[in-house]
Amino acid sequence: MKKSILLVAVAVAFAFTSCKDNAADKVSETNVAAAADRDAQVTEFPVMTFDEIEHDFGTIEQGTNVEHLFTFTNTGEAPLVIVDAKSSCGCTVPSFPKEAIAPGGKGELLVKFNGSGKNQVSKTVTVTANTKGGKELIKIKAFVNPKDAGTSSVKANS
């Protein structure tokens, strides 16, 4: 038993000491210079300009499905590519265009909300794109009337 533990320990020690390649030694200076030149030349970015960045659904009943279409224009100098759109909650589902939007082109982002929660509700959708900042935010809000709003009772102590 002691021999097998010793053999395993030696094998592990050998494996860790044999992997001492320095990753920095493998980086080519010409590749670093080429990447720096390429990055310095990238000055044109797309810009997502939304017609509105927040939408208020007003007062809705709990469980009511609502949706809003956010429209935007690429006011930048490069094609706009949306990589992802995520909401702050599973009750809000965004849908975004998958194709690139040329400079000057328009696009639409559909946001669906299932009316969950109660009272004042506010949700954020984060759009990940190839803009200079990389992320854009839009918001929805609503006042959600609970289904059982009129049936609540208060017990009083006498």
C-alpha positions, 0 to 999 in steps of 0.5 A: 500500500505504501509503495503504491502511494509513493508511486502515485506521489512520484508520478504526480510530482513528475507531471507537475514539474514536466509542464513548466513551459513558459507561455510568455516565451511562446509569444512572438513579438511580431504578432504582438506588434501586428495586433497592436497596429490592427487595434490602433486602426479600429476607430470606426464603431457602430452606434445603437441609437434607440428611439426610446430606451424605456417603455412603460406598459402602464397598469396591467393585470397580473399574468397579462402578457405584454410586449413592446418593439424597441426600434433603433438605428445604427448611427455609427460608421461600421456594421452593427452585430448584436451578439446577445440580449438578456433580461434581468429576469426570466419573466422578460424575453428579448428577441433581437435581429441576427443579421448585421445592420449596416450604417444608417440601417434600422433594426427592431428588438422585441421585448415580451413581459409575462406580467409576473410580480405585483405593484411597480415592476421594472426590468432591464434588458442588456444588449451585447453588441460590437459597439464601442462600449459593448453593452447597451441597456433598455428598460421596461416597467409596469404597475402590476395589479395582483389578481387577489387585490380585492380579496385580502382581509385584515384581522383585528384584535379586540 
